[in-house]
Amino acid sequence: MLVLTRKANQSIMIGDEIEVSVLAVMGEKVRIGIEAPRSVPVFRKEVYLEIQQERTAESTNVDRQKVNEALNRLKSNK
């Protein structure tokens, strides 16, 4: 992990297209701004983790459904 110290109104660049700026520091809270191309999704980590959990659950349901369909086809072939 790269650790950088920045003050309000300072930025860092990630590659050529993503800029992360410190907008304000208020006590223990830091307000940041992120400029990125629309094609790059940007989420708070807790939202990202929820999305991943939903994708995993959906994938598991689809896999279960495919297995059940295959089993049903095997049963009907007998």
The first five atom37 places (N, CA, C, CB, O) and aatype in JSON, in Angstrom:
{
  "aatype": [12, 10, 19, 10, 16, 1, 11, 0, 2, 5, 15, 9, 12, 9, 7, 3, 6, 9, 6, 19, 15, 19, 10, 0, 19, 12, 7, 6, 11, 19, 1, 9, 7, 9, 6, 0, 14, 1, 15, 19, 14, 19, 13, 1, 11, 6, 19, 18, 10, 6, 9, 5, 5, 6, 1, 16, 0, 6, 15, 16, 2, 19, 3, 1, 5, 11, 19, 2, 6, 0, 10, 2, 1, 10, 11, 15, 2, 11],
  "atom_mask": [
    [1, 1, 1, 1, 1],
    [1, 1, 1, 1, 1],
    [1, 1, 1, 1, 1],
    [1, 1, 1, 1, 1],
    [1, 1, 1, 1, 1],
    [1, 1, 1, 1, 1],
    [1, 1, 1, 1, 1],
    [1, 1, 1, 1, 1],
    [1, 1, 1, 1, 1],
    [1, 1, 1, 1, 1],
    [1, 1, 1, 1, 1],
    [1, 1, 1, 1, 1],
    [1, 1, 1, 1, 1],
    [1, 1, 1, 1, 1],
    [1, 1, 1, 0, 1],
    [1, 1, 1, 1, 1],
    [1, 1, 1, 1, 1],
    [1, 1, 1, 1, 1],
    [1, 1, 1, 1, 1],
    [1, 1, 1, 1, 1],
    [1, 1, 1, 1, 1],
    [1, 1, 1, 1, 1],
    [1, 1, 1, 1, 1],
    [1, 1, 1, 1, 1],
    [1, 1, 1, 1, 1],
    [1, 1, 1, 1, 1],
    [1, 1, 1, 0, 1],
    [1, 1, 1, 1, 1],
    [1, 1, 1, 1, 1],
    [1, 1, 1, 1, 1],
    [1, 1, 1, 1, 1],
    [1, 1, 1, 1, 1],
    [1, 1, 1, 0, 1],
    [1, 1, 1, 1, 1],
    [1, 1, 1, 1, 1],
    [1, 1, 1, 1, 1],
    [1, 1, 1, 1, 1],
    [1, 1, 1, 1, 1],
    [1, 1, 1, 1, 1],
    [1, 1, 1, 1, 1],
    [1, 1, 1, 1, 1],
    [1, 1, 1, 1, 1],
    [1, 1, 1, 1, 1],
    [1, 1, 1, 1, 1],
    [1, 1, 1, 1, 1],
    [1, 1, 1, 1, 1],
    [1, 1, 1, 1, 1],
    [1, 1, 1, 1, 1],
    [1, 1, 1, 1, 1],
    [1, 1, 1, 1, 1],
    [1, 1, 1, 1, 1],
    [1, 1, 1, 1, 1],
    [1, 1, 1, 1, 1],
    [1, 1, 1, 1, 1],
    [1, 1, 1, 1, 1],
    [1, 1, 1, 1, 1],
    [1, 1, 1, 1, 1],
    [1, 1, 1, 1, 1],
    [1, 1, 1, 1, 1],
    [1, 1, 1, 1, 1],
    [1, 1, 1, 1, 1],
    [1, 1, 1, 1, 1],
    [1, 1, 1, 1, 1],
    [1, 1, 1, 1, 1],
    [1, 1, 1, 1, 1],
    [1, 1, 1, 1, 1],
    [1, 1, 1, 1, 1],
    [1, 1, 1, 1, 1],
    [1, 1, 1, 1, 1],
    [1, 1, 1, 1, 1],
    [1, 1, 1, 1, 1],
    [1, 1, 1, 1, 1],
    [1, 1, 1, 1, 1],
    [1, 1, 1, 1, 1],
    [1, 1, 1, 1, 1],
    [1, 1, 1, 1, 1],
    [1, 1, 1, 1, 1],
    [1, 1, 1, 1, 1]
  ],
  "atom_positions": [
    [[0.85, -1.18, 0.0], [0.0, 0.0, 0.0], [0.89, 1.23, 0.0], [-0.97, 0.0, 1.22], [1.81, 1.36, 0.81]],
    [[0.61, 2.12, -0.9], [1.3, 3.4, -0.96], [0.58, 4.36, -0.02], [1.35, 3.97, -2.43], [-0.64, 4.52, -0.12]],
    [[1.31, 5.0, 0.88], [0.72, 5.95, 1.82], [1.28, 7.33, 1.5], [1.02, 5.55, 3.32], [2.49, 7.54, 1.49]],
    [[0.38, 8.28, 1.24], [0.77, 9.64, 0.9], [0.13, 10.62, 1.88], [0.37, 9.99, -0.55], [-0.96, 10.37, 2.39]],
    [[0.8, 11.7, 2.13], [0.23, 12.77, 2.95], [-0.14, 13.91, 2.01], [1.23, 13.25, 4.06], [0.68, 14.38, 1.23]],
    [[-1.38, 14.34, 2.11], [-1.87, 15.44, 1.29], [-2.63, 16.4, 2.18], [-2.77, 14.93, 0.13], [-3.19, 16.0, 3.2]],
    [[-2.64, 17.64, 1.81], [-3.41, 18.66, 2.51], [-4.63, 19.01, 1.68], [-2.54, 19.93, 2.79], [-4.76, 18.59, 0.53]],
    [[-5.53, 19.79, 2.26], [-6.7, 20.25, 1.52], [-6.24, 20.95, 0.24], [-7.57, 21.21, 2.38], [-5.24, 21.67, 0.24]],
    [[-6.98, 20.73, -0.82], [-6.71, 21.3, -2.15], [-5.5, 20.69, -2.85], [-6.51, 22.77, -2.03], [-5.0, 21.26, -3.82]],
    [[-5.01, 19.54, -2.36], [-3.94, 18.83, -3.04], [-4.52, 17.53, -3.62], [-2.74, 18.54, -2.07], [-5.55, 17.03, -3.16]],
    [[-3.84, 17.0, -4.63], [-4.35, 15.83, -5.34], [-3.28, 14.78, -5.53], [-4.92, 16.23, -6.69], [-2.09, 15.04, -5.33]],
    [[-3.73, 13.6, -5.93], [-2.83, 12.56, -6.44], [-3.43, 12.08, -7.75], [-2.65, 11.38, -5.41], [-4.63, 12.19, -7.97]],
    [[-2.59, 11.56, -8.62], [-3.03, 11.01, -9.89], [-2.85, 9.5, -9.86], [-2.25, 11.64, -11.08], [-1.84, 8.99, -9.38]],
    [[-3.84, 8.79, -10.39], [-3.75, 7.35, -10.58], [-3.77, 7.15, -12.09], [-4.92, 6.56, -9.84], [-4.8, 7.35, -12.73]],
    [[-2.67, 6.75, -12.63], [-2.55, 6.68, -14.09], [-2.68, 8.07, -14.67], [0.0, 0.0, 0.0], [-2.37, 9.07, -14.01]],
    [[-3.13, 8.13, -15.9], [-3.26, 9.43, -16.59], [-4.65, 10.03, -16.46], [-2.92, 9.27, -18.05], [-4.85, 11.2, -16.79]],
    [[-5.64, 9.24, -15.99], [-7.03, 9.68, -16.09], [-7.78, 9.81, -14.77], [-7.77, 8.76, -16.94], [-8.9, 10.31, -14.76]],
    [[-7.19, 9.39, -13.68], [-7.92, 9.42, -12.41], [-7.21, 10.36, -11.44], [-8.04, 7.99, -11.79], [-6.02, 10.2, -11.15]],
    [[-7.95, 11.36, -10.97], [-7.41, 12.31, -10.02], [-8.22, 12.23, -8.72], [-7.43, 13.76, -10.6], [-9.44, 12.32, -8.73]],
    [[-7.51, 12.07, -7.62], [-8.13, 12.03, -6.3], [-7.68, 13.29, -5.56], [-7.74, 10.72, -5.5], [-6.48, 13.5, -5.35]],
    [[-8.65, 14.13, -5.18], [-8.34, 15.41, -4.53], [-8.86, 15.45, -3.11], [-8.93, 16.57, -5.34], [-9.95, 14.95, -2.83]],
    [[-8.09, 16.03, -2.23], [-8.56, 16.28, -0.86], [-9.28, 17.62, -0.91], [-7.36, 16.29, 0.2], [-8.66, 18.66, -1.16]],
    [[-10.59, 17.59, -0.67], [-11.38, 18.82, -0.74], [-11.4, 19.56, 0.58], [-12.79, 18.5, -1.17], [-11.34, 20.78, 0.62]],
    [[-11.48, 18.79, 1.68], [-11.53, 19.42, 3.0], [-11.16, 18.39, 4.06], [-12.93, 20.01, 3.28], [-11.36, 17.19, 3.89]],
    [[-10.63, 18.89, 5.16], [-10.35, 18.06, 6.33], [-11.1, 18.69, 7.49], [-8.79, 17.95, 6.63], [-10.89, 19.85, 7.83]],
    [[-12.0, 17.89, 8.1], [-12.82, 18.4, 9.21], [-12.71, 17.42, 10.37], [-14.32, 18.59, 8.78], [-13.46, 16.44, 10.44]],
    [[-11.79, 17.68, 11.28], [-11.59, 16.77, 12.4], [-11.08, 15.43, 11.9], [0.0, 0.0, 0.0], [-10.04, 15.35, 11.25]],
    [[-11.84, 14.36, 12.19], [-11.44, 13.03, 11.75], [-11.97, 12.67, 10.36], [-11.93, 12.0, 12.76], [-11.7, 11.58, 9.85]],
    [[-12.71, 13.57, 9.75], [-13.29, 13.29, 8.43], [-12.51, 14.01, 7.34], [-14.76, 13.71, 8.39], [-12.06, 15.15, 7.51]],
    [[-12.36, 13.32, 6.24], [-11.69, 13.89, 5.07], [-12.68, 13.82, 3.91], [-10.35, 13.13, 4.74], [-13.24, 12.77, 3.62]],
    [[-12.88, 14.92, 3.26], [-13.77, 14.96, 2.1], [-12.87, 14.88, 0.87], [-14.67, 16.27, 2.08], [-11.98, 15.71, 0.67]],
    [[-13.13, 13.86, 0.02], [-12.31, 13.68, -1.17], [-13.18, 13.77, -2.42], [-11.56, 12.34, -1.12], [-14.38, 13.51, -2.38]],
    [[-12.56, 14.15, -3.5], [-13.22, 14.17, -4.79], [-12.45, 13.27, -5.74], [0.0, 0.0, 0.0], [-11.22, 13.21, -5.69]],
    [[-13.16, 12.57, -6.6], [-12.53, 11.66, -7.54], [-13.0, 12.0, -8.94], [-12.85, 10.17, -7.19], [-14.2, 11.99, -9.22]],
    [[-12.06, 12.31, -9.8], [-12.36, 12.54, -11.21], [-11.85, 11.35, -11.98], [-11.74, 13.87, -11.73], [-10.65, 11.06, -11.98]],
    [[-12.77, 10.67, -12.66], [-12.4, 9.48, -13.43], [-13.3, 9.4, -14.65], [-12.51, 8.19, -12.57], [-14.4, 9.96, -14.66]],
    [[-12.85, 8.71, -15.69], [-13.71, 8.51, -16.85], [-14.98, 7.77, -16.44], [-12.97, 7.73, -17.97], [-14.97, 6.98, -15.5]],
    [[-16.07, 8.02, -17.14], [-17.34, 7.35, -16.83], [-17.23, 5.83, -16.91], [-18.44, 7.83, -17.77], [-17.99, 5.11, -16.27]],
    [[-16.29, 5.34, -17.69], [-16.13, 3.89, -17.86], [-15.48, 3.23, -16.64], [-15.31, 3.6, -19.1], [-15.44, 2.01, -16.55]],
    [[-14.97, 4.03, -15.71], [-14.34, 3.5, -14.5], [-15.33, 3.61, -13.34], [-13.01, 4.25, -14.17], [-15.65, 4.72, -12.91]],
    [[-15.83, 2.47, -12.83], [-16.77, 2.55, -11.71], [-16.05, 2.99, -10.44], [-17.47, 1.2, -11.49], [-14.94, 2.54, -10.16]],
    [[-16.69, 3.86, -9.67], [-16.13, 4.33, -8.4], [-17.2, 4.14, -7.34], [-15.67, 5.84, -8.49], [-18.3, 4.68, -7.46]],
    [[-16.88, 3.36, -6.3], [-17.82, 3.07, -5.23], [-17.14, 3.24, -3.88], [-18.38, 1.64, -5.37], [-15.92, 3.1, -3.77]],
    [[-17.94, 3.53, -2.86], [-17.44, 3.4, -1.49], [-17.21, 1.91, -1.28], [-18.44, 4.01, -0.41], [-17.93, 1.09, -1.85]],
    [[-16.23, 1.55, -0.45], [-15.89, 0.13, -0.31], [-17.06, -0.7, 0.18], [-14.73, -0.02, 0.64], [-17.26, -1.82, -0.29]],
    [[-17.85, -0.18, 1.13], [-18.97, -0.98, 1.66], [-20.01, -1.25, 0.58], [-19.61, -0.26, 2.84], [-20.64, -2.31, 0.59]],
    [[-20.21, -0.31, -0.33], [-21.14, -0.51, -1.44], [-20.56, -1.54, -2.42], [-21.45, 0.83, -2.17], [-21.27, -2.41, -2.9]],
    [[-19.27, -1.42, -2.7], [-18.59, -2.36, -3.59], [-18.71, -3.78, -3.06], [-17.11, -1.97, -3.76], [-18.99, -4.71, -3.82]],
    [[-18.5, -3.97, -1.76], [-18.59, -5.3, -1.17], [-20.0, -5.86, -1.27], [-18.15, -5.27, 0.29], [-20.18, -7.05, -1.52]],
    [[-21.01, -5.02, -1.08], [-22.4, -5.47, -1.23], [-22.68, -5.91, -2.67], [-23.38, -4.34, -0.83], [-23.33, -6.93, -2.89]],
    [[-22.18, -5.15, -3.63], [-22.36, -5.51, -5.04], [-21.72, -6.86, -5.31], [-21.76, -4.41, -5.96], [-22.3, -7.7, -6.0]],
    [[-20.51, -7.07, -4.79], [-19.82, -8.34, -4.99], [-20.6, -9.5, -4.37], [-18.42, -8.29, -4.4], [-20.69, -10.58, -4.96]],
    [[-21.15, -9.28, -3.18], [-21.94, -10.33, -2.52], [-23.18, -10.67, -3.36], [-22.36, -9.89, -1.1], [-23.52, -11.84, -3.51]],
    [[-23.84, -9.65, -3.89], [-25.02, -9.88, -4.72], [-24.65, -10.65, -5.98], [-25.68, -8.55, -5.1], [-25.37, -11.57, -6.39]],
    [[-23.53, -10.29, -6.59], [-23.08, -11.0, -7.8], [-22.78, -12.46, -7.49], [-21.83, -10.32, -8.39], [-23.13, -13.35, -8.26]],
    [[-22.14, -12.7, -6.35], [-21.82, -14.07, -5.95], [-23.1, -14.86, -5.72], [-20.95, -14.08, -4.69], [-23.21, -16.0, -6.15]],
    [[-24.08, -14.25, -5.04], [-25.35, -14.92, -4.78], [-26.08, -15.21, -6.08], [-26.24, -14.06, -3.84], [-26.63, -16.3, -6.25]],
    [[-26.1, -14.25, -6.99], [-26.76, -14.44, -8.29], [-26.08, -15.56, -9.07], [-26.75, -13.13, -9.11], [-26.74, -16.4, -9.68]],
    [[-24.75, -15.56, -9.05], [-23.99, -16.59, -9.76], [-24.28, -17.96, -9.17], [-22.48, -16.29, -9.68], [-24.45, -18.93, -9.91]],
    [[-24.35, -18.04, -7.84], [-24.65, -19.31, -7.18], [-26.04, -19.78, -7.56], [-24.53, -19.16, -5.65], [-26.24, -20.97, -7.82]],
    [[-27.01, -18.87, -7.59], [-28.38, -19.24, -7.97], [-28.44, -19.73, -9.42], [-29.32, -18.04, -7.79], [-29.13, -20.71, -9.71]],
    [[-27.72, -19.06, -10.31], [-27.7, -19.47, -11.71], [-27.06, -20.85, -11.84], [-26.94, -18.43, -12.58], [-27.56, -21.7, -12.57]],
    [[-25.93, -21.06, -11.11], [-25.27, -22.36, -11.15], [-26.19, -23.46, -10.62], [-23.97, -22.32, -10.33], [-26.26, -24.54, -11.21]],
    [[-26.89, -23.19, -9.52], [-27.83, -24.16, -8.96], [-28.93, -24.49, -9.96], [-28.43, -23.63, -7.66], [-29.32, -25.64, -10.13]],
    [[-29.42, -23.43, -10.6], [-30.49, -23.59, -11.58], [-30.01, -24.47, -12.75], [-30.96, -22.21, -12.1], [-30.74, -25.35, -13.21]],
    [[-28.79, -24.24, -13.22], [-28.24, -25.04, -14.32], [-28.08, -26.5, -13.92], [-26.89, -24.47, -14.78], [-28.38, -27.41, -14.7]],
    [[-27.61, -26.73, -12.69], [-27.46, -28.11, -12.2], [-28.83, -28.78, -12.13], [-26.78, -28.12, -10.8], [-28.98, -29.93, -12.56]],
    [[-29.82, -28.09, -11.59], [-31.17, -28.66, -11.5], [-31.74, -28.97, -12.88], [-32.11, -27.69, -10.76], [-32.38, -30.01, -13.07]],
    [[-31.52, -28.08, -13.83], [-32.01, -28.32, -15.19], [-31.33, -29.55, -15.8], [-31.76, -27.08, -16.08], [-31.98, -30.36, -16.45]],
    [[-30.02, -29.67, -15.58], [-29.29, -30.82, -16.1], [-29.8, -32.11, -15.46], [-27.79, -30.67, -15.84], [-29.97, -33.12, -16.15]],
    [[-30.03, -32.09, -14.16], [-30.56, -33.27, -13.48], [-31.94, -33.64, -14.01], [-30.63, -33.02, -11.97], [-32.23, -34.81, -14.22]],
    [[-32.78, -32.64, -14.22], [-34.12, -32.91, -14.77], [-34.04, -33.52, -16.17], [-34.93, -31.62, -14.83], [-34.82, -34.42, -16.49]],
    [[-33.09, -33.03, -17.0], [-32.93, -33.61, -18.34], [-32.49, -35.06, -18.24], [-31.9, -32.79, -19.16], [-32.96, -35.92, -18.99]],
    [[-31.56, -35.33, -17.3], [-31.1, -36.72, -17.12], [-32.24, -37.62, -16.67], [-29.95, -36.77, -16.09], [-32.36, -38.76, -17.14]],
    [[-33.08, -37.12, -15.77], [-34.21, -37.92, -15.27], [-35.22, -38.21, -16.4], [-34.92, -37.17, -14.12], [-35.75, -39.32, -16.48]],
    [[-35.45, -37.22, -17.24], [-36.44, -37.42, -18.31], [-35.91, -38.3, -19.42], [-36.86, -36.08, -18.87], [-36.7, -38.83, -20.2]],
    [[-34.6, -38.47, -19.53], [-34.0, -39.33, -20.55], [-34.06, -40.8, -20.15], [-32.54, -38.92, -20.8], [-33.82, -41.67, -21.0]],
    [[-34.37, -41.1, -18.92], [-34.4, -42.49, -18.46], [-35.66, -43.18, -18.83], [-34.22, -42.56, -16.97], [-35.85, -44.36, -18.52]]
  ]
}
